[in-house]
Amino acid sequence: MLAKTPPMGWNTWNTFGGDINEQVILENTDAFVKLGLPAAGYQYIVIDDCWSCRERDPETGKIIPDPVKFPHGMKYVSDYVHSKGLKFGMYSCAGTLTCAGYPSSFDHEFLDAKTFAEYGCDFLKYDFCNMPRTANGPLMYRRMGLALKASGREILFSACNWGSDNVHQWIRSTGAHMYRSTGDIQDNFQSMKNIALSQENNLCYSAPGCFNDTDMLTVGMYGKGLVGTSGSTTAEYRTEFSLWCLFSAPLMLGCDIRTLTPEMLALITNKNLLRINQDEEARPPIAFQNDSGNTRVYFKHLSNGEYAFGLFNLGDNDDRYVRANLTDFGLSGSSGLAFALTDAFTDEPAGTVKETICFRVPAHDCRVFLARLVEA
Ligand code: GLA
């Protein structure tokens, strides 16, 4: 089964946009391996838009890689990725042209899926630009879903229609394994916050086999990339990564892996956060908000008797006491029970909470805990 847990990997778009080539992919793949990301669970190396020639091959009708960007062809790149024990991802679009104006799969779905399979593709991101006015969006995803199944290769289907047409309600039925539910993320706190909160009520539409995708992470970009210029702070990236983990969202890195800082590497390989993200039950967290919506406490059931808490100060200015009554998450006073906390970042015990969970959190920052029920 594909996507038993939220898919993890790296995608070229956030940092490189159209400025991709064989060397960039190979160097990032090498860095990915050297930094130990595969051991942490990261698996997919995905080439986004702008990889192909501007025209299909006149003889075969196939989409073909740009020979300047990919002088040895696409199979060479996928073989390289596979030789490192990783999986290889590609990109196309449901419309007549991709978002950046390259040949796209409308009315060529079955041919293209076969071509991607020939290229050794294990993951297809499928975008939603330039749809003919009469085309039916959901039907286009059904088509590619079926085309991938018929391609002769097991290919993870990553739908990307930005939440259009009430995507949550039907996308699972197309065979998709993850689906973008929002517009494009930018490398700044406000964008990340808007995207995350927009899906707070849609996290129930994520389950093994198909996950709500709140977009590629900007974690570690620090303003160096195509999407947004300001960049975020270390605390803001900590908040982003923690939200994605609590949401059971796919973890597709978007930074330049070659220049990842030790601090960001520690964040994206944090065992406790990944344990939360990759929990096999993928349950949505219960959200409690306070302080005019500026603070959030998330409480998530994990498997094997564990729980997770995330406390977020999403306000822009001051430190806040972020708090929630544990009765809101189901713990009654008469239970005789309490939650024993472990700090997800330090791995240290963080006390026991019985009636209220309350921690002081700086603006744009968070605290995350693993928890177990104990006798009070
Ligand atoms: C859309 C998608 C992005 C990226 C670009 C490529 O905007 O949402 O994630 O794939 O297209 O052009």
Residues whose N, C-alpha, C, O or C-beta is under 5 A from the ligand:
A	BS01	GLA	W13 D48 D49 C99 A100 D184
